[in-house]
Amino acid sequence: MLSHTRAMVAAAAHALITQTKVAGIYDHAAGRHLRIAAEARGEHLQGFDGDRAAKFGGTLPELYDAADQSFVSIEIDGTTAKGYDRGSSTHYSVMVTDRAVQLYDHGRSAWFAFDVQTA
């Protein structure tokens, strides 16, 4: 997965699972804060990646990244999620807590950590 896709999925999963607004995230792998916002209402999500000036969102199980013109599937199960990034042909798994997201990128065989700022 591309790093911005991982960040988008992390924000989306947190918003969908916790039903709280995401106001930004900190990407530990990149070592920086990202201007990503996401809001969920039930199974519908809308978001904006300010670093790429890109809208993303949709209704489960499909999210669309307007900048990449690519779909990402996401299935929610309690505090976890899993899915498939069609842009990179990669599966991923996500674990969400109150203020953090752990994402396993199967294509990279690695974990990625994100801290979440809520609105």
Secondary structure, DSSP 4 states (H G I P E B T S, - for coil): --HHHHHHHHHHHHHHHH---EEEEEETTTTEEE-EEEEEETTEEEEEETTTTEEEEEETTEEEETTTTEEEEEEEETTEEEEEETTTTEEEEEEE-SSEEEEEETTTTEEEEEEEEE-
